[in-house]
Amino acid sequence: MGMKIFVTGGAGYIGSICVEQMLDRGHEVTVFDNLSEGHRAAVDSRAIFYEADLADADAVMRAMREAAPEAVMHFAANALVGESMTNPSKYFRNNTANGINLLDAMTTLGVKKIVFSSTCATFGIPEKMPIDESPPQRPINPYGESKLMFERILRWYGEIHGLCFTALRYFNAAGASEKFGEDHRIETHLIPNILKVALGQRESVDIYGTDYPTPDGTCIRDYIHILDLADAHIRALDRTESDFFNIGTGGGTSVREVIDCCRRITGRDIPAVERPRRAGDPPRLIAGSDKIRTVLGWEPRFQGVEAIVTSAWNWHREHPHGYGD
């Protein structure tokens, strides 16, 4: 039996594919997005769409009243770490304060369930790998802090208003579905930037740091297929108790390994330029997922980056200029 789901940020990369997957599984979906980061063409045609901003409390209330959802999935956020270090106001307003308008509409209308797209950046520099749910959360940038603040707000709304929340923390979402893919106006993610080189849209890809204490000297990251991530969000809709879950594949891939994989799959020469380390980049980031596997029965279907890169390459070849808006 499908549910009525209200999705903020459903025109963005992760949100759009989660919307598609929910619709495929029989849910009814309403998308609420201001299109500042997302794209109208990324909204599945089967979904109801409201172009509006979470900063507008009246618009949030109107849309949610009309949608009459049983649950909310909250993706709407700014997510550029570097920008958060130069414009913290934007991040605390959009990622934290505006989310309160969403929670207030939920409590007013009696919507009791929310799945929140959080981040392992709430932990800051990790003391151990992989990162499970136990370490203290000490974010090192306003982006991670803004997400952690909203996690804490969720806990209080749960305690005071009976809100049931699930916060999912992850790092490197990547890949595509057949219909929807990754098209950021400011692209900072490694795989799409490598594929831009393969498409002839960039001359080279940058490698930031080659002297890390890793096997090939480059940073190692935990890449999770967007379809596996969508599955985790959808499974969380069935939760009846509030909780926090970290999501990862349990493995990691270095920057050089990702570039080599893209070369193999695209069959293109992809020049790489070695540059100095960026401040604040840990050598290795891997999210542990034992808890979500045990509690929600979630298992990643795609291990390694080959399937991720293949799906991303297929989408980018079909959409060389993204959504074109």
DAFEN-V777999 format. One line per field, one symbol per residue. ss: DSSP state (a for helix, b for strand, c for the rest). A space follows every 10 residues. Layout:
ss: ???
This chain:
ss: cccbbbbbcc ccaaaaaaaa aaaacccbbb bbbcccccca aacccccbbb bcccccaaaa aaaaaaaccc bbbbcccccc aaaaaacaaa aaaaaaaaaa aaaaaaaaac ccbbbbbcca aaaccccccc bccccccccc caaaaaaaaa aaaaaaaaaa accbbbbbbc cbbbcccccc ccccccccca aaaaaaaacc ccccbbbbcc cccccccccb bcbbbaaaaa aaaaaacccc ccbbbbcccc ccbbaaaaaa aaaaaacccc cbbbbccccc cccbbcbcca aaaaaacccc cccccaaaaa aaaaaaaacc ccccc
